[in-house]
Amino acid sequence: MTRITEKLGGVILTAMIVLFSTPDVRTQNKTQIHFRDQREEAGINFVHYAPRPRWCEIGPTVQGAATNEGLELVFRAEKEFWKSGDRLLTLEEFAHVHLIKMNGSGAAWLDYDRDGDWDLYLVNCQGEGNITNALYENLGDGTFRKNGKCGADDYGEGMAVSVADYNNDGYPDLFVTNYSNFVLYRNNKGKTFTDVTSKAFPGGVKDWWYGGSTWGDYDRDGDLDLYVTSYVDFSQRPGNTSLRFPMDFGGRQNILYRNNGDGTFTDVTKSAGVGDAARKSMNAIFCDFNDDGWPDLFVTNDTDANSLYLNKGDGTFKSFSGPSGLSTTDGSMGIAVGDFNGDGKFDLVYTNYAAEVNVVAQLVDNQSSNDGKLRNTIFVHDFESPLVHKMSWPMVGWGTGLYDLDNDGDLDLFFANGHLNSVSGDNRQLNLLFENDGRGRFFDISEASGVWATGKRIHRAAIFADYDNDGLVDIYVSNNGQQIEDGTGNTIDDKAKGVGVLYHNESKTKNNWLKVRLEGTKSNRDAYGAKVKVKAADLSLVQTLVSGTGYFSANAKELYFGIGTNDWVDEIEVKWPSGETQTFKKIKPNQTIYIVERGKLHENTLVLAGN
């Protein structure tokens, strides 16, 4: 785009000439990026549980979208009656049996035992006594062992999980959301957790349907605050609707909890102004988009407008949803953040329901201001990668991530897909992977990379970590265990039902890399909100460490930088959430470095002993 500015008679006239180029729509047959499913070899035997889902009328009448299934018709055809009194199920009862399990479930990478490698936590739905969440301990040799006595099994109707060291003791804690409650598990430092929910939230936990959560130090006082999303409120329904789910139902208010620094949290939603107008929210992230040092808040909503709140630095936020370019009213779910076009700004990707396409949004302005104080945050939707839109159109997108999967210095793009039900056909779908061409444009490599080799499944969360510490980012994708049908009522027997995929990165590349782990001292210990810039010859990269990306999940808490064929990292700059900055020179690649705020850079270090 070329901008021409001319001053005539004291009036500044600006004309924009947009130069259109023909987008490339190629699917690449060759790529260095390659994945192979290692779940079975790794010893992860988790199976997600969900019964046969049923559905109300939903969405536009298009292929791949469920349509025209009246609620009472379903009740009677499926003989959905309580045994006592032969009465029909209420909406809440029907939802508990059939609807809520379709959204789940989340997953997380965390180093719960602080041995330096990434362990795996998986969320399950509710069922018989043996159906619980599960924690798999990384044994350091590419395999995992289930810890059946970790204390964080959780028997709730599982939705999402996030990870944070909320009490700054150096050990990651777990926050699990369910249908009807949420639970905070404090890490006991001995491979076990304790439920501290009642102590941490003295105001009580509301009986709501919760979604994802994100941690961030919005008030920059050195500890992590918590934002929890809420989903459908079945009591809020206009009387003239046909029970389309979820658009004919209201939502609940989201909740911002301020960390009091003593192990407890206070609800400050109203005073902060981030309740999100009782929309049906799915996911959220804290991220400093306008680069003023204060973490802003982005929320994806289901059939309601998405929301962006700019942090004013005084404990309150300004709603900036409309001007931001992000307030689409699709069925939005997962979130990825990263500088995919190399301009130094944090762009966004978010997934949507079928026939709505996933959104790739470039951050184009975070410096201008309307009041001379608060910087704007303006995104534009990117259409330079038409295959992203074409291939995501029939998919129901959930988990997503922007990661450099071949260490060539740019961020590649992954989507986890799976339908909600089988009214319109097979509810299994393929995942998608797009390679960055180095200029911020994406090419399809889904088949060539081996991603399609695992076949169609009902995928949900996608979480990223180098679990075997070989310098290549791996992906675990959770799968929903609902019954698989062909769209005409016939059940499909699929041995992969409810079974996840561990995409082990086996890319053949000579590119160099650097992994960065951070520990805050003045800032929150997790260093959520930190920004790291890496320079290697003419390559300049920037990433930020944030919570809440993906769908209902948590990625490994480290930053991955591919530096191509460069032999040295010339400079690393860390801007901490406290506002302090540290710079380090001349770092060797192909190692993990551990940086302590106001302290040293430790080379070849996964964890600091005794710290």
KEBA-740282 format. One line per field, with one value per residue (C-alpha): x, y, z. Coordinates in steps of 0.25 Angstrom, whole numbers, plus 2048, in hexadecimal, padded with zeros to 3 digits. Each point is the difference from the previous one (the first is absolute). Layout:
<sites>
x	c(X  ...)
y	c(Y  ...)
z	c(Z  ...)
</sites>
This chain:
<sites>
x	c(800  805  7FC  801  7FE  7FE  7FD  7F7  7FB  803  7F9  807  7FB  804  7FE  803  803  7FF  809  7FA  808  7FB  800  807  7F6  80A  800  80F  803  80E  804  80A  7F6  7FB  7F9  7FD  7F6  808  7F4  800  810  800  7F6  7F5  7F3  7F6  7F2  7F6  7F2  7F3  7F3  7F8  7FE  7F2  7FE  7F6  7FE  80D  807  7FE  7FA  80E  807  808  7F6  7F6  7F1  7F2  800  7F5  802  7F3  801  80E  7FA  7F5  808  80B  7F7  807  7F7  804  7FC  7F8  7F3  803  802  809  80D  801  80A  80B  7FE  800  80D  807  7FD  803  805  80B  809  802  808  80B  80A  80D  80E  80D  80F  807  80C  7F9  80C  80A  809  802  7F7  7F1  7F5  7F2  7F3  7F3  7F2  7F4  7F1  7F8  7FC  802  80A  80C  7FE  808  80B  80E  80E  80B  80E  80B  80B  80B  802  7F4  7F6  7F6  7FA  7F2  800  7F4  802  803  7F3  7FC  7F8  7F3  7F2  7F9  7FA  80D  802  80D  80D  80B  80D  806  809  7F5  808  80E  806  807  7F6  7F5  7F2  7F3  7F3  7F5  7F3  7F3  7F2  7FA  80E  80E  80C  80E  80A  80C  80D  806  80E  800  7F9  7F2  7F6  7F5  7F3  800  7F4  7F8  80C  804  7F2  7F9  7F5  7FC  7FF  7F4  7F8  803  805  80E  809  80F  809  80C  80A  807  805  7F6  804  80F  801  809  7F5  7F7  7F2  7F5  7F5  7F6  7F6  7F2  7F7  7F1  7F5  7F4  7F7  802  7F8  7F7  7F2  7FE  80C  801  80B  80C  80C  808  7FA  7F2  806  807  80D  806  80A  80E  808  80D  807  80B  80B  801  80E  7FC  7FA  7F2  7F9  7F6  7F5  803  7F8  7F7  80A  80A  7F5  803  7F3  7FE  7F1  7FC  804  803  80F  809  80F  808  80E  808  80A  806  7FB  803  80D  7FE  805  7F2  7F9  7F4  7F5  7FA  7F3  7FB  7F0  7F7  7F6  802  80A  80E  806  80D  803  80B  807  800  80A  7F7  7F9  7F6  7FE  7FB  7F7  806  7F9  7FA  80B  80A  7FB  7FE  7F2  7FA  7F4  804  801  80E  808  80F  80B  80E  809  80E  807  7FD  804  80D  7FC  803  7F1  7F8  7F5  7F4  7FA  7F3  7F8  7F1  7F4  7FE  7FC  806  80F  80C  804  80F  801  80C  803  802  800  803  806  7F5  7F7  7F2  802  80F  802  7FB  805  7F7  801  7FB  800  7FD  7FB  80B  7FC  80E  7FE  7F3  803  7FE  7F2  7FD  804  7FB  7F2  7FA  807  7FC  80D  804  80F  80A  80F  80A  80E  80D  7FF  80C  809  801  7FD  7F1  7F3  7F8  7F1  7F9  7F1  7F9  7F2  7F4  7F1  7F6  7F6  7FD  7F2  806  80A  80D  804  80F  809  80E  80A  807  80E  806  80E  804  808  808  7F7  7F4  7F9  7FC  800  7F9  809  7F5  802  80F  804  7F9  7F5  7F6  806  7F8  7F3  7F3  7FD  7F7  80C  7FF  80C  80E  80C  80F  80D  80D  7FD  80C  80A  805  7FE  7F4  7F2  7F6  7F1  7F6  7F1  7F5  7F4  7F1  7FB  7F2  7F9  804  7F5  7FE  7F5  7F5  7FF  80B  80B  80E  809  80D  80C  805  7F3  805  80E  80A  80B  80F  806  80F  808  809  804  80D  806  80E  7FA  805  7F7  7FF  7F6  7FE  7FB  7FD  7FF  7FB  804  7FA  7F6  7F7  809  7FA  804  7F2  800  80F  805  80D  807  80B  809  809  807  7F5  7F5  7F8  7F5  7F7  7F7  7F7  7FE  7F1  7F5  7F3  804  7FA  7F3  7FD  80F  80E  80D  80D  805  80D  802  805  809  805  80B  803  80E  806  80B  7FE  7F5  806  7F7  7F4  7F8  7F6  7F5  7FA  7F2  806  805  80F  808  80C  809  80A  80A  806  7F9  802  7F4  7FA  7FE  7F6  804  7FA  7FF  7FD  7FB  80A  80A  808  7FE  802  804  7FC  7F7  7F1  7FE  808  803  7FB  7FA)
y	c(800  80E  80C  80E  80C  80E  80D  80A  80D  7FB  7F3  7F3  7F6  7F2  7F6  7F1  7F8  7F1  7F8  7F2  7F4  7F3  7F7  7F3  7F4  7F5  7F3  7FC  7F2  801  806  7FE  800  7F1  7FA  7F2  7FC  7FB  7FF  7F1  7FF  80B  7F8  80A  7F7  80B  7FF  80C  7FC  806  7F9  802  80F  805  80E  80B  807  808  809  802  7F5  7FC  7F3  7FD  808  7F9  805  7FE  7F7  804  7FE  7F9  7F7  7FC  7FD  7F7  7F9  7FD  7FD  80A  7FF  7FF  7F3  807  805  7FE  80F  806  806  80E  809  7FF  7F1  7FE  809  7F8  7F3  805  80D  804  7F4  805  80C  7F8  7FE  808  7FC  806  7FF  803  7FC  7FC  7F9  80A  7F6  809  7F8  802  7F7  7FF  803  7FC  804  7F6  801  7F9  7F2  7F4  800  7FC  80C  80C  809  7FB  804  7F9  802  802  7F6  807  7F5  803  7F8  804  7F9  803  806  7FA  807  80E  806  807  7F5  808  7F9  80D  802  804  80C  807  801  80B  800  80B  802  808  800  803  7F4  7FB  7F4  800  7FF  7FC  807  7F7  804  7F8  800  806  803  802  7FB  806  7F5  805  7F9  7F9  7FF  7F1  7FB  803  80B  805  806  80E  806  803  807  807  805  804  806  7F2  7FA  802  7F4  805  7F9  805  801  803  809  808  805  80E  80B  80A  80A  7FD  7FD  7F4  7F5  7F9  804  7F7  802  7F5  7FF  7FC  7F9  7FE  804  7F7  808  80C  7FD  808  7FA  801  7F7  7F2  7FC  801  7FE  808  80D  7FF  800  80B  800  802  80B  7FD  802  807  7FC  809  7F8  806  7FA  7F8  7F4  806  807  80B  802  80D  7FE  80C  80A  7FC  800  7F2  7F8  7FF  803  7F2  7FB  7F1  800  7F5  804  80C  805  80B  807  80E  802  80F  7FF  80A  7F6  7FC  7F3  801  7F6  7F9  7F7  7F6  7FF  7F5  807  80D  80B  7FE  80A  808  808  809  801  80F  7FD  805  7F2  803  7FC  807  7F8  801  7F5  807  809  7F4  7F8  7F4  801  7F5  7F9  7F2  7F3  804  7F7  7FE  80B  801  80C  803  808  7F8  80B  805  80E  800  800  7F5  7FB  7F7  7F4  7FA  7F4  800  7F7  7F9  80A  80B  7FE  802  80F  804  80E  809  80B  80C  80C  800  80E  80A  805  807  807  802  7F6  7F2  7FA  7F9  7F2  7FE  7F3  7FD  7F2  7FA  7FA  7FD  7F1  7FB  7F2  803  805  7F5  7F4  805  804  7F2  7FD  803  806  7FF  800  808  804  809  7F9  7FF  7F1  7FF  80B  808  80D  802  7FB  7F4  7FE  7F4  7FE  7F4  7FD  7F8  801  801  7F5  7F7  806  804  7F5  7FA  809  7FD  809  802  80A  80A  805  80C  804  80E  805  80A  80C  7FD  7F7  7F2  7F4  7F3  7F4  7F8  7F4  801  802  7F4  807  7F9  7F2  7FF  801  807  801  80A  808  80C  805  801  803  803  7FC  7FA  7F4  7F8  80C  7FE  80E  7FE  804  7F4  800  7F9  800  7FC  7F9  800  7F2  802  7F5  800  7FF  801  80A  7F6  7FA  7F5  7FF  800  7F7  808  7FB  80E  805  809  7FD  80C  802  803  806  7FE  80A  7F8  80B  7FE  80E  806  80D  805  803  806  7FE  80A  7FE  80C  802  80D  806  80E  7FB  7F4  7F3  7FA  80D  800  80D  800  803  7FA  805  7F8  805  7F7  806  807  7F8  807  7F9  803  7F8  802  7F6  7FF  7F7  7FB  7FE  7F4  7FA  7FD  7FD  804  7FF  7FE  80C  803  808  7F9  807  7FA  808  7F9  7FE  80B  7FB  80A  807  80E  806  7FD  80B  7FC  80B  7FB  803  809  809  7FC  7FC  7F7  7FE  7F4  7FF  7F5  7F3  7F2  7FA  7F2  801  804  80C  804  80F  806  80E  809  7F4  7F7  7F9  7F1  7F9  7F1  801  7FA  803  807  7F6  805  80C)
z	c(800  7FC  808  7F9  809  7FB  807  7F9  806  80E  7FE  800  7F5  801  7F5  801  7F3  803  7F7  7FF  7FD  7FC  80D  7FF  802  7FF  808  802  7FD  807  80E  80A  80B  803  80C  805  80A  80C  80A  802  801  80A  809  800  801  803  7FA  800  804  7FA  7FD  7F4  7FE  7FB  7FB  7FE  7F3  7FE  7F5  7F2  7F7  7FA  7FE  80D  809  809  7FC  804  80C  809  80F  803  7F4  805  80E  7FB  7F5  809  80C  808  80D  80E  806  80B  7FB  7F1  7FF  7F5  803  804  7F7  80B  801  7F1  7FF  80B  7F8  7F2  7FD  80A  7FD  7F1  804  808  803  803  802  805  800  80E  807  80D  807  7FB  7FA  7F3  7F7  7FC  806  7FB  806  7F9  804  7FF  800  80B  801  808  80C  7F7  7F7  805  7FB  7FF  802  7F8  806  7F5  803  7F8  7F6  7F7  808  80B  80C  806  80E  805  80E  7FC  807  7F4  7FA  801  7FE  7FA  7F3  7FA  7F6  801  807  802  807  809  80C  807  80D  7FB  806  7F4  7FD  7F6  805  7F8  7FE  7FA  7FB  800  7FD  80E  806  800  808  804  803  807  7FD  80D  7FA  802  7F4  806  800  80A  7FD  806  7F9  80C  807  7F3  7FC  80E  7F8  7FB  7F2  7F8  7FA  7F1  7F3  800  7F4  7FE  809  800  80A  7FF  809  7FC  80B  800  80E  7FF  801  7F6  7FE  7FA  7F6  7FE  7F5  801  7F6  7FE  80A  7FD  808  7F6  7F4  7F8  7FF  7F1  7FC  7FB  80A  7F7  808  804  7F9  806  80E  808  806  80E  805  7FF  80D  803  80D  806  807  80E  802  80C  7F9  7FE  7F5  7FF  7F5  7FA  7F3  801  805  7F4  7F6  7F9  803  7F1  800  803  7F3  7FD  802  7FD  801  804  801  807  7F6  7FF  7F2  800  806  80B  80B  805  7FC  7F8  7FF  7F4  801  7F6  800  7FA  7F7  807  7FD  804  80A  802  80C  801  80E  805  80A  80C  803  7F5  7F1  7F4  7F7  7F2  7F9  7F4  7FC  802  7F4  808  804  7F6  805  7FB  809  804  809  800  800  7FB  801  7FA  7F6  7F3  7F6  807  802  80F  804  807  7F6  803  7FA  805  7FC  7FD  7FD  7F3  7F4  807  7FD  80A  801  7FE  805  7FF  80A  7F8  80A  80F  800  7FD  80B  800  80E  800  80B  7FD  7F3  7F6  7FB  7F2  7F9  7F1  7FB  7F7  7F3  7FA  804  7F9  803  80F  7FD  7F5  809  80D  7FA  802  80D  80E  806  80E  804  7F9  801  7F9  802  7F8  7FD  7F7  807  7F3  807  7FE  806  7FA  803  805  802  807  7FA  804  7FF  80B  7FC  7F4  7FC  7F2  7FF  806  80B  7FF  7F9  7FC  806  7F8  7FF  7F8  7FE  800  7F4  808  7FC  808  7F5  803  7F7  803  804  808  7F8  7FC  80F  805  808  7F8  802  80D  7F9  804  80E  809  804  80A  807  7FA  80A  7FC  807  7FD  809  7FC  800  7F2  7FC  7F8  804  802  801  808  7FB  809  7FA  805  803  7FB  7F8  7F1  7F5  7F1  801  7FD  80E  7FE  80A  7FB  808  801  809  800  807  80C  7FD  7FF  7F6  804  7F4  802  7F7  7F7  7F7  7F8  802  803  805  80D  80C  80E  80B  80B  80E  809  80F  805  80E  800  7F6  801  801  7F4  7F8  7F9  7F8  7FD  7F2  7FA  7F4  7F9  7F5  7F8  7F4  7F8  807  80B  808  80B  809  80C  80B  803  806  7F9  7F2  7F9  804  80E  802  804  7F8  806  807  7F7  7F3  7F4  7F6  7F3  7FA  7F3  7FC  809  809  80B  807  800  80A  80A  806  80B  804  80D  804  80B  7F5  802  7F4  7FF  7F4  7FE  7F4  7F8  804  7FA  7F9  802  80F  80B  807  80E  803  80E  801  806  7FF  7F7  7F3  802  7F4  7FE  80B  801  80F  80B  80B  80E  7FA)
</sites>
